[in-house]
Amino acid sequence: MGLENILVKKREALKIFAGTAAAFTGISAFLPERQASAEDAPKQKRPNFAEWHASSVKNTPGKRFFHPAHPKEEIKLSEEQFNLVQKRFHDEVFNLAQRGRYDLRTAKSGFVGAQEMAFFVSFDSDELHWADYMKIMGREYNRFIAQFGTASQGLPSLHFERLAPATNLSRQFPEMIPTYVVNSFGKCQIATFKVSQGRKWDEVSIKRDIPDLGASEYTIKWAFKDDQISVFQKENPYVFVSAGNNPEDAINALLSEPFHVIVRPFTISHIEREANENYPAFRDDPLLKKHERMKEISNQWILREEGFVHAMIQNYLKQEADRLGLDPKKAVDPFKGLPRYRLIEPVGKNIQGFSPADAYIAYRDVPEKLLAD
């Protein structure tokens, strides 16, 4: 084939390709536009924990109730507590006088007694938000536990349930911690005073709510037998978690109360060891004195457990504050000034040189490394 013929053939082929391209261009004008894929769309910023809590949890409504497992009990008010309710009592009597019920010049009054009971506010979220709560809170708990490395293997997971007046407080699944979620809760103290005007006596009750973030329900018991002291946990522990305050309190309660359940067997073993080491010194005391000595040892270890648990969680939340969107000051110091938590700061300083896994193992095996108090 000559050069000229070859060029003619190439030109014809180019015309065909050009025509085909033009044809496709014409057809494409009648085709629908390609739908934008999820990859094409700008990625939306995923809300952090604090943002999610503000939009989905904080404003969840709820109704106040008392659970039958927590009846009223008679209590002795401390001097500080008594001064608070007495001041409110005098304010209330003044209001009664203003309404003409009593004459302050002749009224006599006397303190009758005080009762205390736990109150709860239900967490009435819809099913979608409840499912989100369980997923997100469960994930944060698992993340906290995972920092203990191999020591976290076999630790219990959480079984969430919304608390209601008819809820049976029990451990349905031995490998899980029952976690009862409420909007908020605390203790209601009721102090009663008698007020007289002439021969007529009336009772005036003053109520005072003491809010709480979380609670772990259990009782430590001990028995004396064969020159040994056995220390044990009376009930299977369950926890209450307040969800509706602010994100810092919500995550603090969610992590701390189950963590108390996890480390409590270690605490009980430490109480038993110390009690038996000291038993020769009070073996011959009357039974009442023996129990008083055991209460001293037990209470001291409960303080140490509080210090360890909350120091660990404060360290964790300091590291995770940015990711979670938390206010660091609110996250790490919700218990300032409360005597029960006075060991958090010294224990927190002692664990600075430990990894989370090493600190966990130290509390289990050699707590003296952490608890120089």
C-alpha angles and dihedrals in degrees: 000000000000125000092249093053090049091053091049091052091050092050091051091049091050090052090052093050091045091050092048091051091049091050092053090047090054093047093049089063088068096045121095116256116265111263114244111250126223087257091058094051119087109261113250117229111252112233115249122230095272093049092048091048092050093051102036111023116021097068096041108133124233144173125237117241144157120235116226091227088067108054125176116281131193112250138185111233118226117236091258093049092047092051090052096051092040091056090050089047092055090048089051093048089050089054090050090051090050088056090052098250097115139025108225090204093064104023117116123192141189135186112249104182146285137253132194133200138166118255127196136196112212122240101231102181121149119256094263094054091042090054089050091049093053093046097046097039092045090051092051092049091050090049091052093048093046091067089074090070116202090357088068093064111114095013112142122261124220128268107201124208133165109240118236132168091262097046113127107227102220142123101253095172115041092205093054135065113235104235113191112198124208134169090240140327144173143146125305114210117199117193118186127206130184117227125191136195109187108314097341120097126194132179121233117195122202118202124203124183119211108194122214135193100214144339138205113209117215141116127221114218134180138196133201115220137147092357091303134103120225118200121195145158114259101204135031101258124244130174140223118215125194109216106174108066113079129316093257092055093041095055092041092055093043093054102035103050097052089042088057088056091050096051097036095091087058091050092050091050090051091050091050093048094049093044093053092046089055098036096098088063094058103021093111096045120111114273093254091056091048090055091048090053091049090051090054092052093043095048092049091054092047088056089050092049090051090050094049097043096048095040089055092048094046090053090050094048092048088058094043100039095103094047092048095041093236130156100245094212093054093042098055105035113043093127102050114149096011111126093217090064100041093118096059094089099047093043089047090057092048095053095050091096094051131082112233090255093050092047091051092050091045092055089048097047112015108015091168087079090065106028107064094149 
